Amino acid sequence: MIAFFYFENEKRLYFDLAKSNMQNTVSKISSKIIFSHMTDTPFDKTKILDTNEYRISFYNEKKEKIFGNLDDEIDFSKDIMQHDEKHFILIDKSTLGHLGVFYIAIEENLYFNEIKEMKVNILFFFLIIYSFISLTGFYLAKLFLKPIKEEREKLNNFIRDTTHELNTPISAILMSTEKSQLSEKQIERVRLSARRVSEIYKDLTYIFLQNNDEKRITESLSFDMLILEQLEYFEPLASKKRIKINSSLETFEYVINKDDAIRVVNNLISNAIKYNKVGGQIDISLKNRILKISDTGIGIEEEKLKDIYKRYYRATKEQGGFGIGLNIVSKVCSKYKIEIQIKSRLKEGTVFTLNF
């Protein structure tokens, strides 16, 4: 639409320019005819006719051509007429019969040449603009859709990994309860599996149902005792991978909601076990208000450390998590003004430091 209006405006401009050029040219020729007649000097037709800019003819009172190189049929009732689709012809009557010339008809093709050139330029300009807009639109669409695509992939991975995480303890429960009489080992397996399902449920509700945070009760909690309690829960899991856990804990109390404290401790110890080597080691120390949990596991690449607290992000493709544990740890630490740091070396291990 814009190109159409632009073309129409330019077309009108070129028409006015062509008409003005023809009027100026014919006015000069008419002046020469009048001057020659009044001074009784010869009128040089050769120079006027010898040009490629226009064609021109001169007519008597009966509208018969006296001389000239314009042979088109002229409608003398008009001041300007269009001949075919390539030329305009202007009819001038300003000579007033001097030298027997009553009409001058001049034809030029500047207007149509300019229009043709303008059409080509507009088409070229339109193609350039269209290509630019198309490329820009494609780039912007790709740019805007990239985070959506990434989030969708994260969500798909989250659903897949959550399914896997839930399937393991549920399968263990089903297998252990197939018999009417359960051994101590099977009962322990059911208890651990049920607790694992409960932990997954609590993590998910913490992430997606945080609107009741204001109702959470805080208390002065003995952190060293809480860690020891959670280590009892993780002992069977650590034993399965023959992981040795060393602890050195000072008595330390901190005002915090107990469930939040358990989430922090459980997620850090759980990761230290999941991503540790078979026969590896975990060291837990609590001293001078600083909790350190280090492992001899697979480690994390340095360039991935900045993203490990993002929801659904996983720094490794190893099975054993679905990318919300460290996000929960980060949220809890931020809520209670606990400074958290991480150091890790690939294939050597990871150290989490919490400064209360």
Secondary structure, 3 states (H helix, E strand, C coil): CHHHHHHHHHHHHHHHHHHHHHHHHHHHHHHHHHHHHHHCCCCCHHHHHCCCCCEEEEECCCCCEEEECCCCCCCCCCCEEEECCCEEEEEECCCCCHHHCCEEEEEECHHHHHHHHHHHHHHHHHHHHHHHHHHHHHHHHHHHHHHHHHHHHHHHHHHHHHHHHHHHHHHHHHHHCCCCCCCHHHHHHHHHHHHHHHHHHHHHHHHHCHHHHHHCCCEEEEHHHHHHHHHHHHHHHHHHCCCEEEEEECCCEEEECHHHHHHHHHHHHHHHHHCCCCCCEEEEEEECCEEEEEECCCCCCHHHHHHCCCCCCCCCCCCCCCCCHHHHHHHHHHHCCCEEEEEEECCCEEEEEEEC
